[in-house]
């Protein structure tokens, strides 16, 4: 886990390791979302190879049904 401090202006630095993994470069836009006390950072980039991107997501061990159920609970 990487940690950063928040400045008095509410700013923080995205750690280099995280920027590298997400491919974030200077000038890129990111969206900050919250879900059940977690922060989800969405990197706004055009996907060059959508098929490769979608097949790469299969490697992530997520329970989609559980995530949908939890998401629905947040909007009740």
Secondary structure in CASP SS format (residue, H / E / C, confidence):
PFRMAT SS
TARGET T0000
AUTHOR 0000-0000-0000
METHOD secondary structure of the structure
MODEL  1
X C 1.00
X C 1.00
X C 1.00
X C 1.00
X C 1.00
X C 1.00
X C 1.00
X C 1.00
X C 1.00
X C 1.00
X C 1.00
X C 1.00
X C 1.00
X C 1.00
X C 1.00
X H 1.00
X H 1.00
X H 1.00
X H 1.00
X H 1.00
X H 1.00
X H 1.00
X C 1.00
X C 1.00
X C 1.00
X C 1.00
X C 1.00
X C 1.00
X E 1.00
X E 1.00
X E 1.00
X E 1.00
X E 1.00
X E 1.00
X E 1.00
X C 1.00
X C 1.00
X E 1.00
X E 1.00
X E 1.00
X E 1.00
X E 1.00
X E 1.00
X E 1.00
X C 1.00
X C 1.00
X C 1.00
X C 1.00
X C 1.00
X H 1.00
X H 1.00
X H 1.00
X H 1.00
X H 1.00
X H 1.00
X H 1.00
X H 1.00
X H 1.00
X H 1.00
X C 1.00
X C 1.00
X C 1.00
X C 1.00
X H 1.00
X H 1.00
X H 1.00
X H 1.00
X H 1.00
X H 1.00
X H 1.00
X H 1.00
X H 1.00
X H 1.00
X H 1.00
X C 1.00
X C 1.00
END
